[in-house]
């Protein structure tokens, strides 16, 4: 099984490297992006991975700042999840830039009215907090083994990190929410929905990682149970937000809002909403997590978590793409004909491959840093 | 009160951040603050010939997929009672633009004369402004060119040019935008940047009309300084009620702005 996984990872790495090379040499001309749907797969995966990261961080801070015992054994894993996922998310948005080598201009020439400008600084602070936590936690099995001073520093990092992590995903949601030209994004619920789905998907990914990397004893089962209940609660909250949103749009009947929602629920990619996001990504896992009988089946529990992690991909694509499909003026589409003046977007091969490359890179990073964090310096000290 | 080293560092950091954030927006923006360039488009005169779009392309050397001025066509009614309406749409050069607010690098900004411009060297190509513009007035330059047709049908090099993605002579000719005369080359700005109509500033600053206004055979596009009493687009506006606008040179005409409800306050008005 392990060998098979490494073979799959190697294939992913090779095809992904080709995609990234193509992105680096050819540019955005080989994407399927248009001037109508100008943000595509990469932006969807950017918010996806940032959500997984922020969710993981919130859970790690429950351990190191709030001292929630049930999660203690997955604290380290959660920090690493947060770090690797933010690295993947930021790489996704980095390759989405027309001029990626100019990314530093965000810091040198910021715009005080731009949330993206502020967010860039929040992301930077977040990465520093995560690097600090990783360094503090490296070489120890759990935070209890840390010398008191280091433990205090870790607690400070975990505490300061909470508002920063919230800022990471709330702020990313706010980037979308402030865009009045896209009615589906332009609501006060958007940043909150980003937060809820971050905790939901981050918890689910941590369950999957714990199923792979954690010791399988009684404590593990209890920890998984705790996370399943947390995930169930956030799924319910997330569904409630979606329902509130749909209700307001339905009663409002405002033409452009209704059009955006029609696109989301009954457009050409309706299955991404109904099947991937709502059925497989929310309702099935919710049934598993909330039923003690189903939850007691370990394989089903892990499958439920995996479904949330995958289902959220559909959720993210649904946030980014349908909102752009309805152009600012319908007549605009007929004004001139060109492949970039269309609302039809389906990611090009290069977008898929380069995304695969980033995911493969993230997995390698996870494996390498995880083994570095779990090195045993005391052993070498004993042997010498 | 004694300041500790930590307090000093925190204070210095916060001060530097605020200074950087505020400094970036106070840089020289160009343009005469006494002027406010605007356009008045007479929809009764527009015949939907697209001359403005073609003139704009030829003037600014915009690549395929990028059109600063487009003519939107709308068909109203049912046969036999049908009417076609044409709405030329340049950039609205909004008083309260959505695009400049969201740009993370201040690459797009409103000049003192009201024209929203782009600094191609600052633009990182994130396309946030494209999503934010309620008028769809911004396009990303993906790097397409007009190679074969512009190299000439008998040019044997045309096929080669297409394959190498090198722009042919016409496309490679420098664009006069912002008076910069940038030659077009793969991967070089404005390729991979966001682009938009800028009221042909390079022409206006030399006393000429924007290409679209100059070329319009129906004289439907009027351009000028809305603060200038001598200008055809001289605008009377009550500062207390900016919604109430009168153009003395177009008496008894109904004046409208597109998507007024956005609060962007476009400087492009339509006479209907």
HADDOCK unambig.tbl for C-alpha pairs under 7 A between the chains (distance, minus, plus):
assign (segid A and resid 28 and name CA) (segid B and resid 142 and name CA) 6.02 0.50 0.50
assign (segid A and resid 29 and name CA) (segid B and resid 142 and name CA) 5.03 0.50 0.50
assign (segid A and resid 29 and name CA) (segid B and resid 143 and name CA) 6.15 0.50 0.50
assign (segid A and resid 35 and name CA) (segid B and resid 139 and name CA) 5.63 0.50 0.50
assign (segid A and resid 35 and name CA) (segid B and resid 140 and name CA) 6.29 0.50 0.50
assign (segid A and resid 38 and name CA) (segid B and resid 127 and name CA) 6.87 0.50 0.50
assign (segid A and resid 97 and name CA) (segid B and resid 124 and name CA) 6.21 0.50 0.50
assign (segid A and resid 97 and name CA) (segid B and resid 125 and name CA) 5.09 0.50 0.50
assign (segid A and resid 97 and name CA) (segid B and resid 126 and name CA) 4.85 0.50 0.50
assign (segid A and resid 98 and name CA) (segid B and resid 124 and name CA) 6.00 0.50 0.50
assign (segid A and resid 98 and name CA) (segid B and resid 125 and name CA) 4.09 0.50 0.50
assign (segid A and resid 98 and name CA) (segid B and resid 126 and name CA) 6.37 0.50 0.50
assign (segid A and resid 98 and name CA) (segid B and resid 192 and name CA) 4.50 0.50 0.50
assign (segid A and resid 98 and name CA) (segid B and resid 193 and name CA) 6.23 0.50 0.50
assign (segid A and resid 99 and name CA) (segid B and resid 124 and name CA) 4.94 0.50 0.50
assign (segid A and resid 99 and name CA) (segid B and resid 125 and name CA) 5.74 0.50 0.50
assign (segid A and resid 99 and name CA) (segid B and resid 192 and name CA) 6.32 0.50 0.50
assign (segid A and resid 100 and name CA) (segid B and resid 124 and name CA) 6.75 0.50 0.50
assign (segid A and resid 102 and name CA) (segid B and resid 124 and name CA) 5.77 0.50 0.50
assign (segid A and resid 103 and name CA) (segid B and resid 124 and name CA) 6.48 0.50 0.50
assign (segid A and resid 105 and name CA) (segid B and resid 105 and name CA) 6.14 0.50 0.50
assign (segid A and resid 105 and name CA) (segid B and resid 122 and name CA) 6.96 0.50 0.50
assign (segid A and resid 106 and name CA) (segid B and resid 104 and name CA) 5.94 0.50 0.50
assign (segid A and resid 106 and name CA) (segid B and resid 105 and name CA) 5.07 0.50 0.50
assign (segid A and resid 109 and name CA) (segid B and resid 24 and name CA) 5.78 0.50 0.50
assign (segid A and resid 109 and name CA) (segid B and resid 105 and name CA) 5.12 0.50 0.50
assign (segid A and resid 109 and name CA) (segid B and resid 106 and name CA) 6.57 0.50 0.50
assign (segid A and resid 110 and name CA) (segid B and resid 21 and name CA) 5.72 0.50 0.50
assign (segid A and resid 110 and name CA) (segid B and resid 24 and name CA) 6.45 0.50 0.50
assign (segid A and resid 110 and name CA) (segid B and resid 104 and name CA) 5.88 0.50 0.50
assign (segid A and resid 110 and name CA) (segid B and resid 105 and name CA) 4.85 0.50 0.50
assign (segid A and resid 110 and name CA) (segid B and resid 106 and name CA) 6.36 0.50 0.50
assign (segid A and resid 111 and name CA) (segid B and resid 21 and name CA) 6.21 0.50 0.50
assign (segid A and resid 111 and name CA) (segid B and resid 24 and name CA) 6.63 0.50 0.50
assign (segid A and resid 111 and name CA) (segid B and resid 25 and name CA) 6.73 0.50 0.50
assign (segid A and resid 111 and name CA) (segid B and resid 103 and name CA) 6.81 0.50 0.50
assign (segid A and resid 111 and name CA) (segid B and resid 104 and name CA) 5.43 0.50 0.50
assign (segid A and resid 111 and name CA) (segid B and resid 105 and name CA) 5.60 0.50 0.50
assign (segid A and resid 111 and name CA) (segid B and resid 106 and name CA) 5.11 0.50 0.50
assign (segid A and resid 112 and name CA) (segid B and resid 21 and name CA) 5.43 0.50 0.50
assign (segid A and resid 112 and name CA) (segid B and resid 22 and name CA) 6.72 0.50 0.50
assign (segid A and resid 113 and name CA) (segid B and resid 101 and name CA) 5.29 0.50 0.50
assign (segid A and resid 113 and name CA) (segid B and resid 102 and name CA) 6.54 0.50 0.50
assign (segid A and resid 114 and name CA) (segid B and resid 101 and name CA) 5.57 0.50 0.50
assign (segid A and resid 114 and name CA) (segid B and resid 102 and name CA) 4.26 0.50 0.50
assign (segid A and resid 114 and name CA) (segid B and resid 103 and name CA) 5.86 0.50 0.50
assign (segid A and resid 114 and name CA) (segid B and resid 104 and name CA) 5.39 0.50 0.50
assign (segid A and resid 115 and name CA) (segid B and resid 102 and name CA) 6.63 0.50 0.50
assign (segid A and resid 116 and name CA) (segid B and resid 104 and name CA) 5.45 0.50 0.50
assign (segid A and resid 117 and name CA) (segid B and resid 104 and name CA) 4.43 0.50 0.50
assign (segid A and resid 117 and name CA) (segid B and resid 105 and name CA) 6.99 0.50 0.50
assign (segid A and resid 179 and name CA) (segid B and resid 132 and name CA) 5.28 0.50 0.50
assign (segid A and resid 180 and name CA) (segid B and resid 132 and name CA) 6.89 0.50 0.50
assign (segid A and resid 181 and name CA) (segid B and resid 132 and name CA) 5.53 0.50 0.50
assign (segid A and resid 181 and name CA) (segid B and resid 133 and name CA) 6.18 0.50 0.50
assign (segid A and resid 181 and name CA) (segid B and resid 134 and name CA) 4.61 0.50 0.50
assign (segid A and resid 328 and name CA) (segid B and resid 134 and name CA) 5.77 0.50 0.50
assign (segid A and resid 328 and name CA) (segid B and resid 135 and name CA) 5.58 0.50 0.50
assign (segid A and resid 328 and name CA) (segid B and resid 136 and name CA) 5.63 0.50 0.50
assign (segid A and resid 331 and name CA) (segid B and resid 72 and name CA) 5.27 0.50 0.50
assign (segid A and resid 331 and name CA) (segid B and resid 73 and name CA) 5.96 0.50 0.50
assign (segid A and resid 331 and name CA) (segid B and resid 74 and name CA) 6.43 0.50 0.50
assign (segid A and resid 332 and name CA) (segid B and resid 72 and name CA) 5.59 0.50 0.50
assign (segid A and resid 335 and name CA) (segid B and resid 70 and name CA) 6.13 0.50 0.50
assign (segid A and resid 335 and name CA) (segid B and resid 71 and name CA) 5.83 0.50 0.50
assign (segid A and resid 335 and name CA) (segid B and resid 72 and name CA) 5.20 0.50 0.50
assign (segid A and resid 335 and name CA) (segid B and resid 73 and name CA) 6.89 0.50 0.50
assign (segid A and resid 338 and name CA) (segid B and resid 65 and name CA) 5.56 0.50 0.50
assign (segid A and resid 340 and name CA) (segid B and resid 65 and name CA) 5.51 0.50 0.50
assign (segid A and resid 341 and name CA) (segid B and resid 65 and name CA) 6.47 0.50 0.50
